[in-house]
Amino acid sequence: MAQSCTETAAPSLSAREGPALPAHPPPPHHPRSVPARSVVCDGALVSSSTIGKSVYIGANAIVQGANVGDGASIGLGAQVGAGCDIGASAALTAGSVLPAKTNVPAGQLWGGAPAKYVRAMTPDETEGHA
């Protein structure tokens, strides 16, 4: 006769003896939620970063330990290294790799691997984003 799942299941964590561990809040620079009007698409990884308002982070992008200004856009599959600073209304093209500690000034478009300055964003491209 086969055993049921309930007979072979491991004991629940609440069954442990001893004091409960204290809850540790995340560090202050680690957002608990996505800021107002910002979008983080499926598969994107955002870790230990500060994200501004009206930011777009594309699918499968990786943003680790960076500051992303209001209205900035990070393209599909782009990678942002630790210590990077992406200014307000700046953009990083899809698939770009921004090396650690790189500063992208406000209103600029960067792209490539490694990412480099491409051009200034036009007022039409940045209007209403920040």
C-alpha positions, 0 to 999 in steps of 0.5 A, spaced: 500 500 500 502 506 497 503 512 503 500 518 502 504 525 502 501 527 509 505 521 512 511 522 509 512 530 509 517 533 513 515 537 519 513 544 518 518 550 520 513 552 526 514 545 529 521 547 531 523 548 538 526 555 540 526 562 540 523 565 534 528 569 530 527 577 529 525 579 522 531 584 519 528 589 515 532 590 508 537 596 508 534 603 507 537 603 500 533 597 498 526 599 495 520 594 498 516 596 492 516 599 485 516 607 486 510 611 483 509 610 475 515 606 474 515 599 471 519 593 472 518 588 466 518 580 467 525 577 469 528 583 470 533 583 477 533 589 481 538 588 487 540 594 492 539 599 487 535 606 488 529 607 483 526 613 481 519 615 479 517 614 472 523 609 471 522 603 465 526 597 466 525 592 461 524 585 461 531 580 463 535 587 465 539 586 471 540 592 475 545 591 481 547 596 486 545 602 482 542 609 482 537 610 477 534 617 476 527 619 475 524 618 468 530 613 466 529 607 461 533 601 461 532 597 455 530 589 454 536 585 457 541 591 459 546 590 464 547 595 469 553 594 474 554 596 481 555 603 483 553 606 476 549 612 476 543 613 471 541 620 471 534 623 470 531 622 463 537 618 461 536 611 457 540 605 456 539 601 449 537 594 449 542 589 450 547 594 453 552 593 458 554 599 463 560 597 466 561 598 474 561 605 477 559 609 470 556 615 470 550 616 465 548 624 465 541 626 465 538 626 458 543 622 454 542 615 450 547 610 451 548 603 448 553 598 446 557 593 450 560 596 453 555 602 453 558 608 451 555 615 449 550 615 443 547 622 443 543 627 447 535 625 448 531 630 444 525 634 448 520 629 445 523 623 448 524 626 455 517 630 455 513 627 461 518 622 463 521 625 470 
